Amino acid sequence: MKRPDKRILLSYPHMSGDELEYVKDAFASNWIAPLGPHVDAFEKESAEFAGVKSALALSSGSAAIHLALRLLGVGAGDVVFCSTLTFVASVAPAVYQNATPVFIDSDEETWNMSPRALRSAFECAERKGKLPKCVIVAELYGQPPRLDEISALCEEYSVPILEDAAEALGAEYDGKKCGSFGSVGVYSYNGNKIITTSGGGMLLSDNEEYVEKARFLATQARERAPWYEHREIGYNYRISNLLAAVGRAQMLHLDERVSRRREIFAKYRRELTDVPGISFMPEYKKCRATRWLTAALIPPGSGRDFTDVLGYMDSQNVECRPLWKPMHLQPCFAGAEYFADGERSVSEELFARGICLPSASAMTDEEQEWVIKSLKESLS
């Protein structure tokens, strides 16, 4: 096989052609600035897809998490429980609110928030007399955690869930769409996500008052008055009609994109079975993951770590990345409280051996075969 001239990227946009027609319609209507008919339709269609009562289209998933924390009353001095194995955007908005993040380990079955570690954190918080204001549950690489157990725990302690489904649009748990389990759910349409608006996000909730309050805050908290009246501080977090048009067109093909990424994952697992000791992110029995990214663990004792593999793959014009570095190991959260999954820190073990492989739904079979060949060479 010939080394590709074009770099094989981890995850890039997959355009269908419908996007151009929707954008042309936005141009023709002259709705270019934030708000407009495509924004309204994108919100309605997204709520219907997720099976919730209301949705709000925003400039990013991070903006949606920030607004969700405002809705849940998170402020200075509050504690927020957070998944540790996630991207920093899942946690940083809590710091915007001057709250304190406490990090919860993963479990081996899902690589997501461990119910056992979460219970330990709740029991400790109860002893201290300071329960968290909310629990931010991230859904890693397109797969949810054990949401029934986590939901039961949060209900036991009367603490709401903020469901960060930024990586899990299209995934399901027990037949229900991710993004619909928490008091508030969040999607992301960043350029590397399973569908994209180039940049954007969605806030979802069955609480329509939450969504209307978020809409108010996202438009600079402007009061109903003939002049510009502001009684509280808001944000410029709305999405443009143009980007919403792209999102609507992308949503038409979401099921195809999920199916293709699952096919890519299945081929990796099938073709790499002859590599002793390699393993992949499991799919929990109640989940249907999107496999937004195919995540694998390098064989233990292979004499390789992820930096060796990344270096070799880069030399072959293939982009791979390590798993997210756990938040409790990040310098900006040094000293933060952390609850492990029993005697082990599962998230640290996963990070030490984990890599993400190119998974774009537009990737060709030939490109994937080159990735597989290169990965085998890097581990030989």
N, C-alpha and C positions, 0 to 999 in steps of 0.2 A: 504494500500500500504506500502511496505517495503522501508525504507530509503536506497537509493542507496549507495553501497560501494565506487563506483567510482564517483568523483566529476563531476557534470554536468557543463561544461565550457560554457562561453559566446559564443565564436565563435572559432572553431578550424578547421584545414585543413580537407578536404574531398577528399581522393585519390580514383581514379577510377581503377588503375591498368595499365592504358595506360602509365603513367609516367615512369614506370620501362623500358618499351620497348624503349621509346624515349631516356632515359638516357643511356641504353645499346648501342644505336646507337652512342651517343656522345662518349662513351668510346671506342667503336670499331674504330671510326674515329681518335681517339687520340686528338680531339679538346676539351681540358679540360680548358685551360686558357680563359680569356675574348676574345670575338670575336669568329667567327666560323659560320658554316652553320645554326645551330639552332637559333642563334641570328638574322641572316639575315632573316630567315623565320618568326620568331616571330614578328619582326618589320613589315614585309610585311603583314602578316595576321592581325595584330592589326590595321594597317592603313586601310585595307579593311573593317574590322569589324566596325570601328568608322566612316567610310566614309570620311576620310581625305587623303591628298596626301602622307603624309610621317610620319614616327614614328621612335623613337630612344629608344631602350631598355637600362635601366640604373640600378644602384645598389639599388635604392630606389625611392619612390615617392618624398621624401624630396629633393633628388638630382635633380629630374626633375623640381621641383618648383624653386630651386636655379638657375638652368641653364636657366629656362624660364625668371626669373627676369633679368639675364644677357642679354638675347636676347632682352628684352624690354627696356634695357638701364637704369634700376634702379640702382642708386648709392647713394653716400653720399649726404645727404641733401634733397633727394627726399621724397615725401609722397606716401604711398601706402594705399588704402582703402582695408579693410579686413573684412570678416565675423567674428563676435565675437563668435558665437556659433559653435565652431569647435575645433579640436585638434591643439595643439601648432605647429605641423610640418607645418601647413598651413601658419603660420605667421613668424616663426623663420627665414626662409631664407631671408626675407626682412631686418631683423636686421643684418644678415651676410653681407648684402650689405650696411650697415650703413644708411639705409632708416628709416623713421618714420612711423610706422603703425597707422592708424586711424580706429577705429572699428565701424562697422555698425550692428545695431540690426536685429533681426529676425522679421518675421510676423507670425500671428497665422495660416494662411492658409497653409504654407509650413514648418514652423520652420526654414527656411533659410533666407538669406539676404532680408531685407524689401526694396522694391523699394521706399517707402515713406521716409524711413530713409536715403536711398542712395541719393535721390534728395536733402534732407536737407543738407547732407554732401557736395554735389556738389555745391549747392548755397552758402554755407559758404566758401568753397574753392575759388569760383569765386570772392567773395567779397574781400578775402584776396589777390587775384592775384596769387594763387599758387594751381593749379589743381594737382591731383595725377598723378603719372607716370603710374599707372595701378590700376585695381581693381581685387583683388583675391577673386573669388566667390567660396566658399566651398559648397559641395553638401552633406548634412547631412544624415547619416545612409542610404544612397542609394536613396535619393530623391533630384532632382534638385529644385532650387527656381523658381520664375516666370521669366524665362530667356528672354522671349520676351520683358517684360518691362525693365528689367535690361540692356539688349542689346541696347534697344532704348535710354535709358539714357546715356549709355557710348558712343554711337554714337553721340548723341547730343553734348557731351562735348569733343569728339574726344579723348577718353581715352580707351586704349585696355583692354580686359578682359583676365585674366589668370584663366582658369577654373580648379579648384581643384576637379576633379572627382575621387579622391582616394577611396572614399567610394561608388562610384556610377557606377562602371563598370557594364554594362548591363542595366542600367536605360535609359529611353527615355523621351524626352520632345517634345510634338507635333510631335511624330513619328520619331524624329531624335535622334541619340545616344548621350548620355552625353559624354563629352570629345571632342566634335567636334564644340562647340559653340564659344569658345574663340579664340583669336589670337594664343594662345598656350593652350593645354589641358594636363592633367596629370592623370595617373592611378597609383594605388599602388597594389603590389602583396605581401604585408606583410603577415605573417603567420595567421593573424586573418581575412583576407579579403575573399571576396566571392570566389575567386580563388587565389592561392598562388604559388609563386616560392620559398618560405621560406623567401626570401627578394628580393625585386626588384621593379622597376617602369617603366613607359613608358611616354615619351614626345611625343605629337602629334600636328601636325599643317598642315594647307594647304599651309603654306609658307615653301617651300622646302629649301630655303636659311637659314631660322631659324634652321631647323633640322640639316643641314650640319654644321652650326656654332656650334650648341650644341654638335655635334659629335666630332668636333675638340677640344672644351673645355673639354669634358668628357675624352679625352685621353691625358691629361696633356698639351694640347695646343702645341703639337709638330709640328713644321713646316716641310714642304717637303724639306729635305736636307739630304746629306749623313751622317751627324752627328746629334747629338741631339741639335736642335736649338729651342729656345723658346723666342718669342717676347712679350708674355703676359702670365699671370699665369692661368693655367688650373687646372683640378682635375682628380682624379682617380675614375670615376663614372660609368665605363662600367660594364655590367653584364657578368657572365660567360656563356659559351656555355652549361654547364650542367644545370644551372638554367633556361636558355631559353628553353631547352628541356622539363623541367617540365612544364613551362608556356604554351608551345604549346599543350601539352597533356591535361592540365587543361582547356584550352580554348575550347576544343572539347565538354566539358560538361557544359559550362557556362549557356546555356539556361535552362538546367535541374536544376542547382544550384539556379538560380533565381526563377524558378517555385516552387522549394521546400521551399525556404525561404518565398515566398509569401503564401504558404500553411500553414507554421508554424505561420505566422502573423495572417492569417484568423482564425486559430483554437484558438489562444490566445483571439482574439476579441470575437469570438463566445462563448467560454467557460467562459469568464469573464464578460459577460453582466449582470450577476446577482449581481455583486459587485457595489453597488450604487456609482456613481460619478467617477468611473475609466474611463479614456479616453486614446486614442492612437494617435500617430502621424498621422495626416490626409494625404491623398493622393490628391494632387492638381489635378484639373480636366484635365489639359493638360499633366499630368505626368503618367508614368508607373514606379513606384519605384521598386527597387530590394528587399526592406525590409532586407538589409544587417543585421541590428539589429532591433528587435522589440522594439520600445520605447513607454513607457506608462507614464501617469501622475497619481500619487497617488491621491485618492479622497480628495478634500479640506475639512478641518474640521474633518478629520478622527481621529485626535489625533496622527497620525503617520507622520514621515517625512522619507526621503529616507534612513537615517542612521538606523532607526528602522527596516525598511524593509530589508536592506542589511544585517544587523546583524542576523535577523531571517533566511533569506534565506541561509546565510553562515552556520548556525547551522544545516540546512537540506541538506548540501552538494551541494548547488546550488550557482553558481557564477552569481551575478548580479552586475551592476555598475550604478552609477549616470550618467546623461547626462554630456556631456563635460561642464566643468566650463567655463563660458564666458571669453574670453581673456581680456576684459577690467577690470575684477575682479582679474586677476592673479597678484601676487606681482611683477613679472618681468616687467609688463606693467603698474605699478602704475602711475597715472597721465596722461595716454594716453587719447587722445580725443575720445569721444564716442558719436554716434548719435542714440538716441532711436527712436522707432516706434511711434511717436506722444507723447502723455502724459505718455505712459507706457513703461517700459523696458520689452519687451516680453521675451527676452533671460533670464533675471534674474528670471522671473516668471516660465519659463519652467525648469530652473535649480533647483529651489527650490522644485519642485514636481516630477521631472523626473527620471525614472530608465530605464535601458536596460535589457531585458530578454534574456536568452539563445536562440540562433537563428541558431546554426550550421546546415547546410543542412544534415549532417550525424546524427543529433540527432534522437533518436527513438521516436515513439509515446508514449511509456511508460515513457521515460524521460521527455517529455513535459507534460504529465499528472501529474507527480510528481511536476514539477515546478508550474503548475496551482494550484494544491492542496496546496502547500506550500505558494504561494502568497496569496491565499484566507485566509489561517490561519494567515498570517502576518498582514492582514488588518482587521481581525475580532475583 
